[in-house]
Amino acid sequence: RPTTAELRALDAAHHLHPFTDHAALGAKGVRVIDRAEGVYLWDSEGKRLLDGMAGLWCVNVGYGRERLAQVAFETMRDLPYYNTFFQTTHAPAVELAAKIREVTPEGMELVFFACSGSEANDSMVKFVRYFWNLQGRPEKKIMISRNSGYHGVTLAAASLSGLTPMHPQFDLPLPGFEKVDAPYWFRDGGDLSPEEFGLKAAASLETKILELGAGNVAAFVAEPIQGAGGVIIPPATYWPEIQRICDKHDVLLVADEVICGFGRTGNWFGCDTFGIRPDIMTMAKGMSSGYQPISAVVLGGRVAAAIGGADEELSHGFTYSGHPVTAAVALENIRIIEEEDLVTRVREDIGPYLQQGLQSLADHPLIGEVRGIGLLGALELVADKATRSRFPADRSVGMICRDHCFGNGLVMRAVGDTMVVSPPLTISREEVDELVRLARTAFDLTARDLGV
Ligand code: PLP
């Protein structure tokens, strides 16, 4: 087995990493993760890390679930592969589709499988186009999404994404992808109350629809809570107003549930938490807790009726759509979420407990806002609490803090100067206490570095 040094050398020579500044890695090289159990990771040097991010917001049932390994083994032994093309199916795909239907909101009907959140969103854009074509309204093509949104990296998904660094390297967004405001009260709210600001942010959608012409707008796509944009919790007024605008202008409403889905916000989906009635949902991550790469697009109401009832072959699908092993693992993962009642646990017990723990950090001189729902949380680092003013971007305060977290044994992610958390839904109260304690130490060390 290669040593850590050998792995680092091979990695530097041959491995092109996603979302990594390779030049900045320097001699230190990458961190090598060896194993994981519960909410903890161990690196190749034996250091233990509390994973406050559940990997990339995905390991909802925690690491080390033997049951999932067992189901993967048995399915791989009995039916390692077969496709779902050309009037063929198999039990894992069928049972998973039925289970997804069971846990999604009323009105959701048809489940299409893909392998990643990006593929689900890319497929969704095609389904939106197909729906309007079937309605005889092919001019309804423009997709509207939001600044600070993240929907993945394929050409269409990156075009939907509103995190601007994702665009210039690839000459994106593609034509026909428009952006509106994020409901980011702490940054953009000024003197408005959160409720007033929620309406203002939603109004930017109506303004955009009117500017483009409602007859040209196909869909509005949004995460119930923007995750990678910095855990941006919309004010209570925001989603009802968005729903009203989409209904009024006959614009499909698409909920990207890739982070919010499968219990993260204390309900099965973010749509349940905010009372959103989507036409289409996309999901991934917590669907298999990251144990296998699988995602889905779920079509509801008139979209399901039109596409499901079309009298022609659907010319879309992946070799691995509904792959038996990924589907069987996702199904078993959802059964674990049900059996352990993790959704209720997040809503009534561990979610409020985490939020209370994060709020206890609000007195720290660096922290301008603490916000969160369920097991999603964000702590904004600011130069001045009263004016909410930020540190200059080139000071990379979030990165300094993230490195102190790592140094301390805690994985927290930095989105600019916002520190975000999204631990496994199985995290215990003692582990939450540890997370909060380690975070405070990291904030203290960051403040010391900054001379605050
Ligand atoms: N949508 C949301 C809301 C996400 O957070 C992500 C990934 O973080 C994606 C889509 C893309 O998923 P994937 O990385 O599986 O392609």
Residues whose N, C-alpha, C, O or C-beta is under 5 A from the ligand:
A	BS01	PLP	S116 G117 S118 E119 Y150 H151 G152 E223 G227 D256 V258 I259 A284
